[in-house]
């Protein structure tokens, strides 16, 4: 069966520091991968998605970036965090072919001080 | 602009009650609608509804899709305290497997 791992679970970072959140999927090949941010009362906002290695689409302009160095690895990064980057970050995957639901990791709660 | 609206925003019921959660949408090119249950961390997938699958049921949960009126409902019968969660609706309205999420309905079931 497929599983998705996301870490760390919580992270406290100072303003201006770099960020790296990692997500890996097991048990499937060539998945579509997604990064979302969830703010209180605002639902899930799609940040990036990827349909293959090295292929990244950005949905919202911001100081975050994403990379997909391997088929089942998706990384969310920032060179300098802002206070507004605080939030709950979720990684998700879906099967690469056809109309399939997305499945989520447990999320990372990021607090910027 | 594509959008997904869920109602009510929050709901408090007693165990054994039946609840109906609503999700309406306005999108360019509807492909599918998803329902999720989110407790503390990861949203858990419940149902996918498409043009070829407009009604789904699993135990006490059921959902229907009305493509003409552009909405879906999620029904939960004989509610239990374990049903307490935020229920999210998401729509792929561009045909590109990117989903737009509603803000969710927070359900609290009292013992």
Interface residues (C-beta under 8 A of the other chain):
Chain A: X32 X36 X41 X42 X43 X44 X45 X46 X49 X59 X90 X94 X99 X100 X101 X102 X103 X104 X105 X106 X107
Chain B: X4 X31 X32 X34 X36 X41 X42 X43 X44 X45 X48 X50 X88 X90 X92 X97 X98 X99 X100 X101 X102 X103 X104
